[in-house]
């Protein structure tokens, strides 16, 4: 089989490539050049440019070195314009709207399994492989590709893959789906892969310092769009009482406690972000819990058509959230309503809600708004 392997320069994709090569597949390695390093949007404490963890020159070099050791062709695919249009701009607009976005989902569905796959097809590749920790199986009885959690739940990345279509799942391979991280590193060491001991990045790749608000402000300044930066405004409680001032809504997220600058008898948390009023609504922790919310852009991964009956499933509302039991009601216009059996903490607009039945991903959507209890 001829396979295009996405090589980020990390140990996971390097090991995935090595496994596929050992199985006798014909491989073509690709590193996607996503973020334009010359933009200098991220800076260190001295104001000097801070290299992004998004396909840096070091990552490209590491990926190329692994490809050479595996004796496979290697290419760098420039997707900077696609990445900025389909991932970075929506990320910024989401923050400006008072949401807390998760760009990794869009990067997977719109770049790795869309733009890269188009090139792979043109080169006669049968599949596109990545180093994701997830599993795909084909259900002959339903004529359906099914997406499952990784065997290793600690590294499971199915949460970031719910937007993949049946066509994309049919073309995808995840060689690491049955492995633990330690097993992957052991394979890499045994094979002498250059990236065997390379550390992982924990932040969003194009914001290496984790300062999302600073990134947004610098990006808009470079784009001559500084007028779009949210202005300071009021911090109020649920009754509308003014408690203080905020620095701009892009500095805050639901559930945030630190950095509010408010003196109060009990700890206060961000409950809601009101873009139209330019207000941050705060309250005590018990006010953070809610049972019902809606999602948009729903993709029913495990169904040919949106289900006509309510679906019982466990729902995960952020990557590290323990999935909780809920009932999901499909709505028109690719929306759905989710009702938890037990109220959940800090359901955050802009994040992904992913639906699971045991190990299988049933679908997911973008959290739109939560109803207060």
PLY file of the C-alpha trace (Angstrom):
ply
format ascii 1.0
element vertex 373
property float x
property float y
property float z
element edge 372
property int vertex1
property int vertex2
end_header
0.00 0.00 0.00
1.23 3.52 -0.79
0.82 5.80 2.21
1.44 9.51 2.85
2.73 9.93 6.40
2.43 13.32 8.12
5.73 13.88 9.95
5.74 16.67 12.52
9.29 16.06 13.68
8.11 14.46 16.93
8.51 10.94 18.25
4.90 9.87 17.56
4.81 10.54 13.82
8.39 9.30 13.45
7.50 5.99 15.11
4.29 5.69 13.08
6.37 6.03 9.92
8.85 3.41 11.12
6.05 0.95 11.95
4.43 1.35 8.53
7.79 0.97 6.80
8.47 -2.25 8.73
5.10 -3.57 7.54
6.26 -3.25 3.95
4.26 -0.19 2.89
5.56 2.34 0.38
5.79 5.66 2.22
6.07 9.31 1.29
6.87 11.60 4.22
5.38 15.09 4.47
5.97 17.89 6.91
3.32 20.58 6.71
4.75 24.07 7.00
1.84 25.70 8.78
2.83 28.83 10.63
4.91 31.57 8.99
7.82 31.97 11.43
8.66 35.35 9.91
5.47 36.82 11.36
7.22 37.21 14.75
3.88 37.22 16.57
5.16 35.31 19.62
7.89 36.95 21.70
9.81 36.13 24.88
10.04 38.22 28.06
12.57 40.50 26.35
10.33 41.08 23.35
12.49 38.96 21.07
10.87 36.59 18.52
9.95 33.23 20.06
10.00 30.29 17.63
6.63 28.59 17.27
6.28 24.89 18.05
4.34 24.70 14.82
6.67 23.17 12.23
9.72 25.15 13.33
12.91 24.79 11.32
14.16 22.35 13.96
11.02 20.23 13.56
11.40 20.17 9.78
15.04 19.17 10.18
14.13 16.40 12.65
11.42 15.04 10.35
13.77 15.09 7.35
16.47 13.28 9.35
14.03 10.52 10.35
12.80 10.18 6.75
16.40 9.82 5.58
17.08 7.12 8.17
13.96 5.25 6.98
15.01 5.81 3.34
11.68 7.28 2.29
10.99 10.34 0.08
10.36 13.50 2.08
8.68 16.78 1.16
7.77 20.01 2.95
4.24 21.11 2.09
3.63 24.85 2.49
0.15 25.31 3.95
0.79 28.63 5.68
-2.07 30.47 3.94
-4.51 27.60 4.54
-3.49 27.39 8.20
-3.88 31.10 8.79
-7.26 31.18 7.01
-8.76 27.95 8.41
-7.19 27.73 11.87
-5.56 30.94 13.14
-8.20 33.47 11.99
-11.14 31.39 13.38
-9.15 30.99 16.62
-8.78 34.75 16.96
-12.37 35.52 15.97
-13.61 32.99 18.52
-11.66 34.71 21.31
-12.90 38.11 20.16
-16.47 36.75 20.42
-15.99 35.72 24.03
-15.33 32.03 23.35
-12.40 29.77 24.23
-11.49 27.94 21.00
-9.62 24.68 20.41
-7.80 24.96 17.06
-6.42 21.40 16.91
-9.75 19.95 15.67
-9.87 22.26 12.65
-6.20 21.63 11.93
-6.86 17.88 11.71
-10.04 17.94 9.63
-9.20 20.87 7.34
-5.48 20.44 6.82
-4.08 17.00 7.70
-7.04 15.07 6.31
-8.07 17.58 3.66
-5.26 19.62 2.11
-2.61 16.95 2.72
-4.94 14.21 1.52
-5.60 16.06 -1.75
-1.87 16.09 -2.48
-1.56 12.46 -1.37
-4.28 11.46 -3.84
-2.52 13.29 -6.66
0.59 11.20 -5.91
-1.36 7.96 -5.96
-1.37 7.38 -2.18
-4.05 5.05 -0.84
-4.04 6.37 2.72
-2.86 9.23 4.95
-1.21 8.22 8.24
-0.51 10.31 11.35
0.84 9.71 14.84
-2.53 10.23 16.56
-3.51 7.97 19.43
-6.90 6.73 18.16
-8.32 3.74 16.28
-10.42 3.21 13.16
-12.39 0.08 12.27
-14.69 -0.67 9.36
-18.18 -2.02 10.18
-19.22 -4.20 7.24
-22.77 -4.64 8.53
-23.37 -0.84 8.59
-20.97 0.04 5.75
-19.45 2.57 8.13
-16.01 3.54 9.40
-15.98 3.77 13.17
-13.68 5.95 15.25
-12.54 4.67 18.66
-10.53 5.94 21.60
-6.92 4.86 21.89
-6.30 1.77 24.02
-4.24 4.08 26.20
-6.76 6.56 27.58
-4.02 8.78 29.01
-2.87 9.66 25.49
-6.20 9.29 23.68
-6.64 11.94 20.96
-10.03 10.93 19.56
-11.39 14.14 21.13
-9.57 16.10 18.41
-10.80 13.90 15.55
-14.61 13.97 15.86
-14.95 16.32 12.86
-13.52 13.75 10.42
-16.02 12.65 7.78
-16.61 9.09 6.59
-14.55 9.85 3.49
-11.67 11.13 5.62
-11.85 8.16 8.02
-11.74 5.80 5.04
-8.40 7.32 4.04
-6.85 7.57 7.52
-4.45 5.24 9.37
-3.42 5.61 13.02
-0.58 3.10 13.66
-0.24 4.06 17.36
-3.84 3.44 18.39
-3.05 0.33 20.42
0.12 1.66 22.07
1.19 3.59 25.14
3.60 6.51 24.95
6.30 4.48 26.69
5.94 1.72 24.11
6.24 4.26 21.30
9.43 5.71 22.80
10.86 2.24 23.32
10.26 1.37 19.65
11.86 4.65 18.62
14.92 3.99 20.79
15.29 0.43 19.54
15.18 1.69 15.96
17.62 4.49 16.73
15.19 7.21 15.63
16.60 10.70 16.08
13.40 11.89 17.81
13.17 9.05 20.37
13.69 11.28 23.41
12.27 14.52 22.05
9.96 16.20 24.60
6.33 17.00 23.86
4.83 20.46 23.50
1.86 21.10 25.79
0.66 24.43 24.40
-1.20 25.35 21.22
1.55 25.03 18.64
1.46 28.56 17.23
1.30 30.16 20.72
4.39 28.58 22.36
4.35 30.84 25.41
0.68 30.14 26.19
-0.14 33.88 26.17
-3.22 33.77 23.95
-4.30 37.35 24.65
-0.82 38.66 23.86
-0.72 36.62 20.65
-4.07 38.03 19.54
-3.03 41.62 20.27
0.31 41.27 18.44
-1.32 39.50 15.49
-3.96 42.20 15.07
-1.32 44.93 15.38
0.78 43.32 12.63
-2.37 43.08 10.51
-3.17 46.77 11.16
-6.37 45.71 12.90
-5.63 46.93 16.43
-9.11 48.49 16.56
-10.48 44.93 16.85
-8.74 44.30 20.18
-11.48 44.17 22.86
-11.54 47.19 25.13
-11.60 47.10 28.96
-15.04 46.87 30.53
-17.07 45.94 33.57
-16.87 42.86 35.76
-20.33 42.24 37.23
-22.05 39.57 39.31
-25.15 37.65 38.24
-27.42 40.45 39.47
-25.57 43.03 37.39
-23.72 44.66 40.29
-20.41 46.14 39.14
-17.48 44.58 41.03
-14.52 45.80 39.02
-12.96 46.28 35.58
-11.60 43.74 33.11
-8.66 44.12 30.68
-10.54 42.93 27.60
-12.68 39.81 27.18
-9.96 37.93 25.29
-8.04 37.66 28.59
-10.71 35.47 30.21
-12.32 32.05 29.97
-15.18 30.29 31.74
-14.12 28.92 35.13
-11.15 31.29 35.47
-10.39 32.39 39.03
-6.98 34.04 38.95
-6.32 37.49 37.55
-9.77 38.97 38.21
-8.44 41.67 40.53
-11.53 41.59 42.75
-11.62 41.51 46.53
-14.51 39.34 47.74
-15.44 37.24 50.76
-15.47 34.03 48.72
-13.53 33.02 45.59
-15.12 34.27 42.38
-14.99 32.61 38.96
-15.83 33.69 35.44
-19.36 32.43 34.73
-20.06 34.05 31.39
-18.51 36.38 28.83
-20.90 38.89 27.27
-19.36 40.23 24.09
-22.32 42.48 23.21
-22.17 44.23 26.59
-18.40 43.90 26.93
-18.92 42.40 30.37
-17.39 39.57 32.38
-19.98 37.94 34.67
-18.54 36.33 37.79
-19.95 34.28 40.65
-19.20 31.60 43.21
-18.15 28.11 42.19
-21.58 26.48 42.54
-22.85 28.86 39.83
-20.37 27.34 37.36
-22.35 24.11 37.07
-24.95 23.53 34.37
-26.79 20.57 32.89
-27.86 21.71 29.43
-26.14 23.28 26.45
-26.33 23.44 22.66
-23.69 22.65 20.06
-23.30 23.75 16.44
-21.49 22.22 13.48
-22.39 18.72 14.64
-20.79 15.76 12.88
-22.49 12.41 13.61
-19.42 10.22 13.12
-21.15 6.91 13.79
-24.34 7.59 11.79
-25.12 7.89 8.11
-27.82 10.44 9.00
-28.50 12.49 12.15
-30.42 10.24 14.58
-34.15 10.85 14.75
-34.36 9.62 18.36
-32.53 10.93 21.44
-29.09 9.37 21.91
-27.74 8.28 25.28
-23.98 8.77 25.47
-21.11 9.98 27.59
-20.10 13.51 26.65
-16.70 15.15 27.06
-16.73 18.97 27.09
-12.95 19.56 27.09
-9.90 17.41 26.53
-9.21 16.59 30.20
-12.88 16.35 31.21
-14.08 12.95 32.43
-16.96 12.02 30.06
-20.34 12.25 31.80
-23.66 10.60 30.93
-26.11 12.69 28.93
-28.99 12.62 26.47
-28.36 14.21 23.07
-31.17 15.57 20.90
-30.36 16.18 17.24
-31.65 19.54 15.97
-31.93 21.06 12.49
-29.06 22.97 10.88
-26.35 20.63 12.23
-27.09 21.50 15.85
-27.87 19.42 18.93
-28.99 19.87 22.52
-27.09 18.03 25.26
-28.65 17.40 28.67
-26.36 15.93 31.34
-27.73 13.59 34.00
-25.59 15.46 36.54
-24.56 19.13 36.27
-21.03 19.67 34.95
-18.53 22.40 35.76
-17.49 25.21 33.40
-19.12 24.25 30.09
-17.29 26.64 27.80
-18.45 28.09 24.45
-15.90 27.48 21.71
-14.73 24.15 23.10
-15.67 20.82 21.53
-18.26 18.46 23.02
-17.58 14.89 21.92
-20.10 12.05 22.28
-18.94 8.55 23.25
-20.54 5.12 23.52
-18.01 3.11 25.52
-14.88 3.43 23.36
-16.55 4.71 20.19
-16.88 8.32 19.08
-20.51 8.84 18.08
-20.02 12.45 17.04
-19.36 15.92 18.34
-19.97 19.62 17.94
-18.85 23.08 19.01
-20.28 24.29 22.31
-22.49 27.28 21.68
-24.03 28.21 25.02
-24.90 26.60 28.34
-28.09 27.06 30.32
-27.65 28.15 33.92
-29.05 25.81 36.57
0 1
1 2
2 3
3 4
4 5
5 6
6 7
7 8
8 9
9 10
10 11
11 12
12 13
13 14
14 15
15 16
16 17
17 18
18 19
19 20
20 21
21 22
22 23
23 24
24 25
25 26
26 27
27 28
28 29
29 30
30 31
31 32
32 33
33 34
34 35
35 36
36 37
37 38
38 39
39 40
40 41
41 42
42 43
43 44
44 45
45 46
46 47
47 48
48 49
49 50
50 51
51 52
52 53
53 54
54 55
55 56
56 57
57 58
58 59
59 60
60 61
61 62
62 63
63 64
64 65
65 66
66 67
67 68
68 69
69 70
70 71
71 72
72 73
73 74
74 75
75 76
76 77
77 78
78 79
79 80
80 81
81 82
82 83
83 84
84 85
85 86
86 87
87 88
88 89
89 90
90 91
91 92
92 93
93 94
94 95
95 96
96 97
97 98
98 99
99 100
100 101
101 102
102 103
103 104
104 105
105 106
106 107
107 108
108 109
109 110
110 111
111 112
112 113
113 114
114 115
115 116
116 117
117 118
118 119
119 120
120 121
121 122
122 123
123 124
124 125
125 126
126 127
127 128
128 129
129 130
130 131
131 132
132 133
133 134
134 135
135 136
136 137
137 138
138 139
139 140
140 141
141 142
142 143
143 144
144 145
145 146
146 147
147 148
148 149
149 150
150 151
151 152
152 153
153 154
154 155
155 156
156 157
157 158
158 159
159 160
160 161
161 162
162 163
163 164
164 165
165 166
166 167
167 168
168 169
169 170
170 171
171 172
172 173
173 174
174 175
175 176
176 177
177 178
178 179
179 180
180 181
181 182
182 183
183 184
184 185
185 186
186 187
187 188
188 189
189 190
190 191
191 192
192 193
193 194
194 195
195 196
196 197
197 198
198 199
199 200
200 201
201 202
202 203
203 204
204 205
205 206
206 207
207 208
208 209
209 210
210 211
211 212
212 213
213 214
214 215
215 216
216 217
217 218
218 219
219 220
220 221
221 222
222 223
223 224
224 225
225 226
226 227
227 228
228 229
229 230
230 231
231 232
232 233
233 234
234 235
235 236
236 237
237 238
238 239
239 240
240 241
241 242
242 243
243 244
244 245
245 246
246 247
247 248
248 249
249 250
250 251
251 252
252 253
253 254
254 255
255 256
256 257
257 258
258 259
259 260
260 261
261 262
262 263
263 264
264 265
265 266
266 267
267 268
268 269
269 270
270 271
271 272
272 273
273 274
274 275
275 276
276 277
277 278
278 279
279 280
280 281
281 282
282 283
283 284
284 285
285 286
286 287
287 288
288 289
289 290
290 291
291 292
292 293
293 294
294 295
295 296
296 297
297 298
298 299
299 300
300 301
301 302
302 303
303 304
304 305
305 306
306 307
307 308
308 309
309 310
310 311
311 312
312 313
313 314
314 315
315 316
316 317
317 318
318 319
319 320
320 321
321 322
322 323
323 324
324 325
325 326
326 327
327 328
328 329
329 330
330 331
331 332
332 333
333 334
334 335
335 336
336 337
337 338
338 339
339 340
340 341
341 342
342 343
343 344
344 345
345 346
346 347
347 348
348 349
349 350
350 351
351 352
352 353
353 354
354 355
355 356
356 357
357 358
358 359
359 360
360 361
361 362
362 363
363 364
364 365
365 366
366 367
367 368
368 369
369 370
370 371
371 372
